[in-house]
Amino acid sequence: MIKQVLTSVAVATMTMTTSATSQASPPQSEQAKRIEAMVNKAAALVEKNGKAAFAEFTKRDSEWWFGSTYLFIYDQNLNVYLNPAFPERVGTNPSGEKDANGKAFHDEFVTLVQAQGSGWVGYMFPKPGQPEATQKWSYVTAVNIEGTPGIIGAGFYPE
């Protein structure tokens, strides 16, 4: 009996600790809803217009790039097709790169999209123009880029 009680207490403690330190998605907010809608709309444009849609996504102060929120696009192998805030990343492959906490978040984008089609990933990343990493949440979804499976996403930095 005491063994069962101790086991129950241990399981309950682990469950509370896990839920307090790990989230599967950002807190519900208008910002999160806006990002999700934007990414889904952009994915539809890429599906329809292919890479020709990318030019629209690079316009600052638009529906696609505002404040510290911007779209990013990779193929399924994590080759960077678009990143207007960090254009030097286009043509690179961030596979295996880790954030300040050791999380291979780019790889997690691929894993999530392959398993669920879309969803949220939390990680540490610097805001454009700032050197220090801070909490960021990105919504990613699968997209077909002219016959190539890929990922399109955008994120935000909760205040």
N, C-alpha and C positions, 0 to 999 in steps of 0.2 A: 504494500500500500504506500509506504513512504517513498519507495523507488518510483512508483507511478506519479506521485505528487511532485517529486523533484524533477522528473522528466518533463512533466507538464509545465512547470515553472521555467525550466531551461528553454523549452520550445517557445513559450510565450515571450521570454526575454529576447531570444534571437529574432523572433518575428518583429517585435517592437523596434529593436536596434536596426534591423534591415530597412524597415519602412521609414525610419527617421533619417537614415543616411543615404538612401537611394530612391530616386524617383524615375519612373518610366517616361514621364512627360512633364513639361513645365506646368506651373500653376495656371489654371484657366484664367485667361485674360483676353481683353480685346486685341492686344498685341499678338498673342499666339494665334487667335482666330484669323487675324489679318494676314499673318505669315502663311498659314496653311492655305488660305484662299488664293494668295498671290502665287505660291508654288504650283498649286493645281492648275491655275489659269495659264501660267508660263509653260507647264508641261503640255497642255493642250495646244498651245501655239507651236511648240517644238515638234509635236506629233504632226501637226498640219503643215508647217512651213520649213521644217528641218533647221539646219544651221543658219539659214537666212534670218531666223527669229533672233539670233544672238545679238545683232547690232542694236536692237531696241533695248536689250537688257543692260547695255553698257552706258546708257544715258543717265548721268547723275541727276538727282532731284526729279526722278520720274516715279511711276508706280512700281518700278522694278528695282530701283536703287535710291534709297532715302535714308538720311541719317547714317547709322552704322549697319543698316540692313541692305543686303545685296544678294542677288542670285549667284549660285555657283553650279557648274555642270561638269560631271565626270562621265567617262565611259565605264562599263562594268569592271574594267581592270584598274580603275582609278587614275587614268590619264586625264589631266585637267584640260577641259575644253573652254571653260569660261570662268573667270574670277575677276570682275572689274575692280574690286577694291585692292587686289593683290595681283596685278597683271603679270608680274614676273613668274607667277606659278603656272601660267598657261603653258602647256607642253611638257610639264613635269609630271611626276608620279609620286604622290605622297604616301603610298602604301607603306605601312609599318611606322610612319611618323607618330610620335606620341605627344600628348599634351603635358602640361606641367605636373599632372598627377599620374603619368604613365599610361594613359588610356590611348590606344590606337583608334582614335575616333573616326578617321577616314575609313578604315577597315570595317568599323562598326556600321557606317552608312551602308556599305555593300551587304553585310550580313543581315541587317534589318530589312532592306529593300528585297533581298532574295527570299527572306522568310515571310514577310508580311505585306510587301508591296509599297508600304509607306509608314512613316512614324517619326517620332522625336528622338534625338540623341543629345544628351547633355555632356559638356566637356569644357575645358579651360582653353581660351583663345584670346589673343590680344585684339582690342578694338582697332579699326583702321587708324593708323597714325600714332598708336601708343605701343610702347615696348612690353608692358606687363600683361600677362594673361589674366583674364577674368572669366567668370561663369558665362557660358553661352549655351543657348538651346537652338538646335537647328531641326527643321522639319524637312525630311527628304522623301522623295517618291521616285518610283521607276518611270523611265521615259524611253521612248524609241527615237533615236537620233539618226534619221535616214538609214534605218535598217540595223543600227548598232544599239544594243541594249545599254542604257545609261542611268544616271542618277541626276536629278535636279533638286536643289534645295535652297533654303535661305534660313537665316537665324536671327536671333535677337539676344541682347544682353539685358537680363532683368535688372532693374534698379533696386 
